[in-house]
Amino acid sequence: MQYLQEINSPDDLKKLSIDQLETVCADLREFIIEQLSNNPGHFGSSLGTVELTVALHYLYNTPYDRIVWDVGHQAYSHKILTGRRDRFSTNRKLGGLSGFTNPVESEYDTFVAGHASTSISAALGMAVAASINKENDRHVVAVIGDGAMTGGLAYEGLNNACSQPNNLLIILNDNNMSIDNNVGGIQDYLVKLTTSYKYNRFRNTVYQGFKRRNLISEKDKNIVLRFNNSMKSLLTKEQNLFEGFNIRYFGPVDGHDLPGLIRILRNIKDMEGPKLLHVKTVKGKGYKPAEKSATIWHAPGIFNKETGERILKDKNNQPQLYQDVFGHTLVEMAKKNDKIVGVTPAMPTGCSMTYMMEDFPERAFDVGIAEAHAVTFSAGMAKEGLIPFCNIYSSFMQRAYDQVIHDVALQKLKVILCLDRAGLVGPDGPTHHGVFDLSYLRPIPNLVISAPYNEHELRNLMYTSVNGNQGPFVIRYPRGQGELTDWHNEPQLLTIGKGRKLKKGKDMALLSIGAIGNNAAKAIAEADKLGISVAHYDMVFLKPIDEELLTKVAKQFKQIITVENGVIKGGLGSAVLEFLAENSFQDVSVHRIGIADEFVTHGSIKELQQIAGIDEEGILRQIVKLYHSIRNDQTGMEPTSGPVNPIELIHNR
């Protein structure tokens, strides 16, 4: 890599010629391919933005000038060029770099970018702040991917940008279709003309002259701007959705033509008013397998960089992924009930809605990155008698909270909300952990909230949501493999609001909800070997919670442990505490195990569960600590202080 090893900050880019910068682009691609072949990450998007990233850091004075990335997996080149090259091998690993931009990690990262469609609004806020703070020389650039342009927040930002005085530059990174179809002929000529420094200086001189003579007002200026955009559309025989906004539009331009990008960005850099540059890029640019299959190579996992062969885990005799159990079960149910439809916001592969799309293409819908729309769209179909399974990652369902309340729960519509990736999800980190859903959904009236212990229970809950309930139904399940190699049971109708006893015990009771209960079961089995008898209950439903079961447990046990793969504030543990307090069980102590009141970092799921104390060892440690406390109370011994080692405590009884 001829130049990349010498670049430790964007200032080093500014010392290079254009030809040398093009070599830097080649170096970046080689580096990203090498790194991601061994350490999985977001591949295609980052290869597509190499030239754009180099051009931006070459021309702008970062970090004083702000570059706001929309969805940080476009930003690997950005990370590498801003002093993190030598640490890039730690990307998405525990204690290493985040897979997304994060201001805590670097001053060059202006905003956390894990969820889509945020860049325009955030960048507009920064641009207005620069104006208020008299930092008139500060430039602000929002880089938004075309996928993120389906999100409603992007349009809210655009709408405000056109009415708020600012000099924001929005770059639309459009990687959805070929450049060749749109760049050329009169389009090429118009881009060169409208981005020309001489043209825009002449244009501004004319405008200022008219303004001094009171021949044009700010309102008239906006009318002229819309007229100019309409004329460009007429000449190019293409329309763009920015015509109606008072935002100057430039493009589309070739996002892999580095000299052209630098020239255009330099020409429009100091132009007053909001503007949008439409850049066309190719996902996976520079790596043929990724260019041919953008979806697969969005995040391909480990692969052979020479052959392009993806190195997949052997799935023989392995439990299915929860998402695949969902996808296959949905098809199975849809074959028997023609009212069932599927909806997902841009995650058909991730949630396995692809199976439904293959078998019933007219009954399965990918609505793009638009979670709020996905929920209300589902509600509209439910109002007309269909049964929508709306599958959204738990973390992304946060973006549709109002729609769940107003459009689904309030009207008691039969929408089945399937929350994939619930709980700690691993390398994507705090922007993607689905740890809040139990807490934020529990206060909403009319919702049934459930979580399966394993794949059989997932199928049972899907079956029950259709055949045993007439209102909205939530099923949350984790990322990754299930527990069973034989997952294909005959689905059973469950009694809504009823839990089940998994194991008898006499020393204490443990209540769990969802698949994290399997960690608890293993801990309980180890506790048995140490002479501690723990009763285990799978609650199945958080709402309505099984009050009959809780009453029996509270009468039999004075010590209860709750375990959940979610925040402990507001979840299962809180529900149990509320029930006990409201029913005067004052002599029962509850010990909650779950995610503490903090954001959890990124790392493997196993590592993060260990940090949070919801792995087998962490749960066992709490069981032993509680048992030791009970024995101290019974014998009058002083309680121990400091860290508790389960094995030592039992051996020292």
N, C-alpha and C positions, 0 to 999 in steps of 0.2 A: 504494500500500500504506500504509494509514493509520497503522498502529502498528509493523509489522515492522521498519521502518528505524530505529526508536528502541530496539529491543531488542538489547542487546549481551551480556546474560547473563540467567540465570533470575531474578536479583534484580529486573530491570526488569518481569518478568511480574507479580510480587507487588504492584506498584503499581497494577495495572489492575483494573477491575470485571469481573464475569462477562460482561456484554454486550461489553465491550471485548476480552475474551479470545476471544470467539466471532469477532470481527472479525480477531483475530490468526490464528485457524485458517483463515479465508478467505484472508488474506494469504499464509499459508504454502503453501496449495494453489496459489495463483496463481504464487507464486515457484518452486515445484518444477516445475510444468508448464512455465513459461517456460524454466527452466534446462535441464531434461532434454530439451526439444524440440530443443535445439542441441547438448547434450553428453550422450550416452547414459549411462544408469545404470539402477538398479533402481527402477522407477516405481510399480507398483501397490501394493506393500507399504507404501512410505513414505506414499502418499496415504491409506492406510487407518488409519495410526496417528497422524494429526495431533492429534485431540482428546485421545487418550491421552497423547501426549507433553506437550502443553500442561498437562494436568491434573497430571501427575507433577512437572514442574518448578515448577508453581505451588504445590503443596502441600509438596513435600519440599525439604530444605535441601541441594541438590546444590552442589558435589561431595562435601561431608561425608557426606551420605546417598548410598548407592550405588544406581545404577540399572544393572543388568546386562542388556544386550540380547542376545537369541539371534538370530544371523545379522544382521549389522549393516546389511543393506539395508532393514531396517525403520526405520532411525535417521536418515534425512536431516533430518527436522524437529528431532531432537535436536541434530544438528550445527549447524543454522542458528541455533537458539536459544542455543547455548553459545559464541558469539563467532566463528563461522566463516562467517557469512552472506556477508561481502564476499569470501571466498576460495572460495565454493562453486562458482564457475565453473571452478575447477581440479580438481574432483572426478574422481578416477580418472586424472588426467593425470600425466605424469612431473614430479616435484617438487611436485605439488599434494596435495590432500586424498586420503586413502584412501577407497575405497568402503565400507569397513567401520569399525567402532569400533576405536580403537587408542590405548592410554594414552600412547604417545610423542607423539601428536598433540595430546592435550588431557587435562587432569586430570579432565574430565567423562566421559571414556571409561574405564570401570573395568576393561575386559577386552577382549582381542582377540576379535572375533566374526566369523570367516569360515566356520566349519563349524558345522552345526546341532547342537542338543540339549545345548549346554554350559552354558546360563545357570543352571539350577537347581543343579547341582553347584558351580559357581563362586560363585554367590551364597550358597549354604549355607556354603561355606568362609569367606566374608567375614562372614557373620552370626555364626558361631562365633568367628571371630577378634575381632570386636567385643566379644563377651562375655568372652573371655579377657583382652582388653586393657582391660577395665572401661569401654568406650565404650558404656554402656548407652543413651545417647540417639541412637545411630546407627541409622538405618533402612536395611534392605537390601531391594531389590525386584528380582525376576527377571521379565523380560518375554520370554515364549516364544511363538513362532508355532505355529499348529496343525500345520503341516507338520512342524515339529521334534519334535512329540510322538510321531511314529512312530519316533524314534530311541531305542534301548535306554538310552543314557546318561541321558535324561530320567527314565526310570523308576527307574534306580539312584539318581538324585538325590532323587526323591520318596520312595523307600523309606527313605533315610537321613534325610531331613527329618522324617519322621513319628516317628523314634525318637531324634532328637538334639534336646536342648533349644535352641530358637531362636525368633525372632520374624519369620522370613522371610515376606515376601509374594510369592507367585507370581501373576503376571498371565498368563492364557492368552488370547492374542490369536487368536481363532477367526474366520478370514475365509473359511470354507469354505461357509457356507450363509446364507440370508436371516435377518435378525433377526426379521422379522415372524412367522415360524413359531413362535418360542419365547418371545418377550417379550409378556406380557399376562396378564390374569386373575389366577389364584391365584399364578402364578409371579412376577408383578410384585409382588404383595402380600408374598410371602415374602421376596423380595430386600430390600424396604423394611424389613420387620420385622427380619430377621436382621442387617442392617447398621446398624440404628438404635442410636445411642449409648445411649439410655435402656434399650433391651432388653438390650444387652450388659453394661451396668453392673449391671442387676438380675440377669442371669444369673450374673455373676461374684460378686455379693454372696451369692447362694444357694449357689454352689459353695464359696466360702470358709467360709460358715457350716457347711455339711455337713463340710468338711474339718477344721475346728476340733473338731467333735464326733466325729471319727473315723468318720463315716457314709459317707465315700467316699474312695477312694485314687486314686493316679495311674492305676492299671490300670483301676479302675472308670470314671474320667473318659473314658478312650479308648473304653470300651464304650458309654457314654452318647453320645459324639460320633458313633460309627458308627450308633447307633440314631436320633439326630436326622437324620443324612443319609438314612437309609432312610425315615424318615417324610416328609421332603421329596420324595423320589423317588416315594413312594406318592401323595402329594397332587397332584403335578404330572404324574403318569403319565410321567415321564422318569427315566432312570437316568443317573448319571455315574460314570466309572471311578475317581473319587477317594473313593467311599464306603468302600472297603476300607482306605484310608490314614487315619491319625489326623490328618487335615488338615481344618480347617474350610473348607467350600466355600460360595462365594457366587456367585450368578448363575443363568443368564446375564443380562448387562445390555447395553444399547445402547452400544456403544463410540463412537458419534457424538453422544451426548447429553452435551455438555460439563458443564452444571450437574449432571446426575445423576451423572456420573463423579466430579466434585469432591466432591459430598455423600457418596457411598459411600466413596470413598478416605479422606476426612476421618474418617468414622465408624469405619473399621476400622484406621486408621493405627497407633494405639497399642495395638491388641489383642494380648494375649500369645499366644504359640504360633504355629506355622506355619499359614498360611491361603492359600487360592487364590481369586482373583477371575476369573471366566469372563466375558470381554468379547467381544462379537460385533461384528466390523467388516466393512466391504465393501472388498475389494481394488480400488484405483483410485477410491475414493470422491471424488466431485466432478468426475470427468471421464468423461462418458458412454461413449466408446469403450472405456475401460479397464474400466469397470464391467461392460460386456457381454462382454468377452473377456479374462478375467483371465490366462490362460496367455500369450497373445500380448503382453499389456501388462505382464507381469512385468518384462521388460527389452526394450522395443520398438525401441531404436535411435533414430535421428533421425526426427522427425515434424513435420507441420504442426499446430501447436497449435490453429489455428482450425477446420480440417476434420477433424482426427484421422487424416489420411492418413500412413501410414508411408513414409518416403523410403528405398527399398531400392536396393541397388546393381544395376546392369545385369549379369546373369549370362550374357548371350549371349557366346559364344566365350571364356568364362572357365573356368578349371579348377573342377571341383566341390569342395565342401568334403569333407574326409576323412570327416567324420561321415556325409555323404550317400552317399558311395561305400560305406561300411560298411553303411548301412541298405538300400540297393538290392541290394547283393551278398547280404546275409543273406536277403532275400526270394527272390532268385534261387535260392539254395542250398536254402532251405526248401521250395520248390516241387518239388525233386528228391529231398529226403530228409525224410520225415515225422517223423524223430526229432529234428530240430533245433528248439530252442525259444530264446526270447529273454528275458533278465531285465535290468532296470535299476532302480536305486534313485532314483526320483523325477526322472529325467532323460530321459524318452522323446523329447521334442522336441530337447533339446540333443545327444543322441547319435544321433538319427534312428531310434530303435526304433519310432517312430510308423508307419513303413512296414510293419513286421512286424505291428503291432497292427491296421492297416487290413486287411491281407490274411489274417492268421491270428490273429484275436483270442483264440482259445482256446489259442494256443501262445506268447503274448507276455505278459509280466508286469511291471507297475510295482509294486514292493513298498513304495514310499514311501521316506522318508529313513531307510534301514536297511541300510547297506552290509554290515555283518557278516552280517545275515540273508540278504541277496542272495546272498552267496558260499555259505553253508551250504545255503540253499534250492536253489541250483544243484547243489551236491554231492549232495543227496538225489535230485534228478532224474537226475543222472549215474549214481548207484548203481543205478538201475532201468532203465538202458539208453538214456536220452535224451541228447542232445548239446546242453547249454546254452551259448549265447553270453551270458556275463555281462558287460555293458558298464558300466563305472564310470569316472568321471573319475580320472585318475592320482592327483591330490591326495587324493581321497576314498577310494581303495583303501587308503591308510594306515590307515583306520579299521577295516579288515577283515584286518589282517595275521595275527592268530592263526588266523583261519578259513582263510586261504590255506594256512598251514602244517599245521594240525591236521586240517581237514576235507576238504581237496583234495589237497595234495601227499603227505601221509603215506599216503593210501589210493590214490594214483596214479589219481584219478578224472579222467575225460575232460571237464573243464570248460575252455572257451575263455574266458580272461579278456582282454577287450578294454579297454585303457586309453586312453580318449579324453583329449584335452587334455594329452598328455605334453609335457614341456619347459616353456619359458617361455610363459605364456598371455596376458600383457598387462595390461589395466587392473584386473583383480581382484587382482593383486599376490601377495605372499608366501604368503597363506593358500591360494592356488589354483594356484600354479606346480607343475607335475607333474615336478619335477626329481629326486626321490629314488627313483623306482621301480626303475631299473636296479640301483642300489646295494642297496636293501633286499630285492629279490627274488633277486638273484644267489646268495646263500648257501643258498637253499632247495633241498634235493634234489628230484629228479623233475620239476622245472619245465623246460620249453622256453621261452626268452625271445627274442623277435624284435622287429624294428622295420623297417617298410617304407621303402624309398627313395622310392617314389612310389605312385600309386594302383594301378598294375598289380601292384606287389609286395604291396600290401595285399590285393588280391583273391587273389593267389597264396598268401599266408600263410593267409588264411581257408580257402581250399580245402585246403591242406596240413594245417591243424589238424584238419580233419574226416576226410580221406582218407589221411593219411600219418603219423598219430600216434595212440597209444592212451592217452596220459596227459594231464595238464594242459598247457596251451599258452597263453603270454602274447603278445599282440600290442599294442605301444604305438605310438601315432601322434599327431601334433600337432594343435593347434587351427588352423582356417582352411583356406584353399584349398590344393589339391594343386599338382601341376606340369603336368598333362596336360589338354588340352582333349578328347582322345579317351581317356577312362579305361576304356572298356568292352572290355577284352581277354578272351580265352578263358583262364580261370584254369589255371595250370600247377602240377603237383606238384613242390615243391621238395625237395631233399635236406636234411634237417634237420642243422644244424651246418655248413653249407657257405656260405662267402662267395663273392665274385666280383670279378674284376679289371675295373674300369671304364676304366682308362687306363694305358698303359705310361709309364715314366719311368726316369731314371737317377741323379738327384741325391739323392733321398730318397723315402720312401714315406709316404703319408697313409692312415690307416685310419679310416673313419667308420662310424657305425651310424645308420640311420633317415634321415628326411627332411632332417636338418641336413646330410647329405652333399651336397645340392644347393648349399648355400652354399660348401662345400668345393670342389665341382667348378668353380664360377664363379671362386673364388680361384685354383685351379690353372690355369684357362684364362688368367687375367691373368698369372700367374707365367710361363707359357709365352712370352707376349709379351715378358717381361723377360729371357728366356734361361734360365729355371730349369725343369728337367724333373722333374716330380713324378709318381710312380706313385700311382694312386688305387685303393683297395680298399673295396668295400662289404661289411662283415662280415655283414649280415643278421641273424645270430644272435649274441647275447651268450652264450647257454648252450644247448647245448654250443657253445663257441667253436671256430672252424675252426683246429685246431692244425697241420694240414698247410699251410694257407696261411701261418700265422704263421711256421712253420719256413722256408718258401721266402723270405719277406720278410726274416727275420732273417739269412739267409745272403747275401742280395743287397745289403741296405742297412744302413748303420751308423747312420743317422738315421731315426727313425720319429716321425711326428706322429699323435696320436689326436684325433678330434673327436667330441663327443657333446653333445646338448642335455639335459644332466643334470649332477649334481654329479660332479666328477672323483674324489672320494674314494669308491672302491668300484665304479665303473662300468667302462666299456670300457677306459680307460687303465690302471686298476688291474689288470684281467684280463690285459692284454697284459704289464704289468710282472711279474706273478706267473708267467706262462708263461715269459718270458725268463729270469727268475731260477731257476726250477725246472729249466730245460733248459740252464743254463750258458752262455747267450748274454751274456757279461759285457762284450763290446765294443760292444754296441748301446745307443744312447741313445734314450730315449723322451721326447717332449715332449707333454704332455697339454693339450688345449684343451677347456674345459667350464666349468661353473659353479663358481666359487671357493667356499671354505668360509665362506659367508655367505648370509643371506637377501636375495633380490633384490627391489627395490622394485616399484611399479606404474608402468605407462606402456604405450605401444604395443609390440607384439612387436618391431618393427624397432628401436625405441629401446633396448629391453632387451637384445636380441641384440648391439647395438653396445656397450653397457656391459659385457656379459659377455665380449666379444671373440669371439663365435661367429658374427658376421656375415661377409660376404664380405671386407670390408676388414680385419677383425680377424684372420681366418685367413691372408689374404695377408701381413699384417704379420709374423706368426709364421714363415711360409714364408721370407720374405726375410731376416728376422733369423737364422734357422737357416742359410740358404745363405751369408750373409755370415760367420757363425761358422765354417762349414766351410772357406771360402776363406781366412779368417785362419789357421786351423790348417794349411792346406796351404802357405801362403806365409810363415808365421812372423810375420805382422803382429799388432800389439796389437789386442785386441778393442775395439770402440767401446762407449761408455757412454751412458746417457741414452735418450730416446725414439727409436724407429727409424722413419724415414720410408722406405717401400719404394722409392718412385720415386727419391729422392735417393741411396740406397745403390747402386741399379743404375747410375744415371748417373755415380756417382763411382767406379765400379770401377777 
